[in-house]
Amino acid sequence: MNRYPQIQEIRGKLARGEASVGSWMQIPDSSVAEILGRAGYDWVAVDLEHGTMGSRVLPDLFRAIELGGALPLARVAEGSARDCKRALDAGAGGVILPMIETAAQLRNLVSACAWPPAGTRGVGFSRANLFGKDFDRYRDGEARAPLVVAMIEHINAVADLDGILSVPGLDAIFIGPYDLSASMGLIGEFDHPDFKATIDGICARARAARVPHGQHVVAPSPGLLSASVQAGHQFIAYSMDAVFLTNSVQRPVTASP
């Protein structure tokens, strides 16, 4: 149950310029989590923003992901200290923070994710440290430095992007194209020149700041994943449980007798 080596391994990959590929889950079922956890990904993010997970199921989902050697992460419902603490105490090795718009907002959340002296998160027994059994090991590693990824998904974030990228404790940024396009009045218009220019600008500024950037390759296509890596993305989510299922469940068309 020592997640810190996995966190450090992912950080090492990112520091070397390599891609860390994970996946995403929205179906609140531990069997689904176990399947994804054993599929060879570095990490699996449990979606608490758009999924239907309640806090009671989180320990089981995180355990199931860990069984396969993947690091459990949580995309929290909103950027709040309360949501981060709940996810981390339940055993997430890190958080993906939605709707980060300013450096001040991100600084507060990075602090809220870490135990003192690194941050302000409340200290206590929880599933994350096996209710005290692993307290010392947890305190000296993961509790003070969980993985933190900021989602850039609003045009307001672009105005303070250089400040966001300079916040200590940030491991990567993750571009949310749907909300970003919506904030620009271009919902889903990913080929629009203004949207493409905004994405290119975000990636260029992240590279200049030496902060890894990433995206969600929603369609389960090895070709699209390869293209994302070739484009320089490093923190990449490859599809998600519901999309994997949707793409495989359709009844095949059979030949007429």
Order of alpha helices (4+ residues) and beta strands (2+ residues): alpha-beta-alpha-beta-alpha-beta-alpha-beta-alpha-alpha-beta-alpha-alpha-beta-alpha-alpha-beta-beta-alpha-beta-alpha
